[in-house]
Amino acid sequence: MWLLPTVGGMSKSTQFLTLKQALQRLADQGLTVSDETIRRWSKSGKLPATQLPSGHRRYRIEDIDALVGLGSVEAGPERVA
């Protein structure tokens, strides 16, 4: 888990996850998807991401949890039950 500096009104305690951590958090909540799915959701705006200067993305815990909690994720071919 990462704590990044305040950006665009986010609180200093906003916690971010790496791609691997985001995948694991989704799997822990019963939604198994591929890393490509996470990247596609990020590019399409479905899953907001913060891009680091290195090009790596970080995902807010709240946004990952909202994907499962709100039922806004549509099942796709990469979903494993």
N, C-alpha and C positions, 0 to 999 in steps of 0.2 A: 504494500500500500504506500502511496506517495502523498505528500502534502506539498502542493505547489503554491507559489506566491499568489497573492490576491490578484485576480484577473477579471476585468469586466464586472465588478460587483459581487463576485463570489467571496464567501467568507474565508478567512485564513484557515479555518478548520476543514475546508472541503477536502475530501479524500479521493484520490484517483487510483485507478487500477491499470496495470499493464494489460496487454491483449490476453496473455495467458491467464492472469488473475480474473479478468472479465469472463473469459470462457468458463473457468472453474466456478465462478459465482453463479452464472446462469445454469450450469450443470447441477449445482447444489440445489437449485430451485426447480429442477425438473425439466430444464430446456437445454438440450444438447445441440449445439450448432457448430459449424466450422469457423476457422479463423477468417476465411474469405467472406462468410456471411456477416461477421462483425465489421469487416472493412467496407463491405457494400452498404450496410446500414449507416455507417459513418459518412461515406461519400454522398449518400442520398439524403442525409439529414435526419434519418430516423433515430440515430443514436449520436448525439453530440459528442465531439471529442476535442481535446486540447492537443494541439500539435507542438511538440518540443522543437527547439532549434535543430536537433539531430534528425528530425523527420519522423520520429516515433510518436505514436499517439497515446494519450492517456484518457481513460473513461471515468466519469464521476460515478461513484457507487450509487447515488440516487437515480441516475439515468439507467444504469443496469437493472436495478430493482424495479424501476417503473416499467420496463419492458415486460416483465413477467407479471407484476402486480396489477397492471392495468389491462392485461390481455391484449396488448396492441401488436403483438408479434403474430404474423401470419405464418402458418406452417408451410415450409418449402421442401423441396426434394432433399436438402441436406439435413433435415431434422431427423434425429434418431430417437425413437420412443423407448 
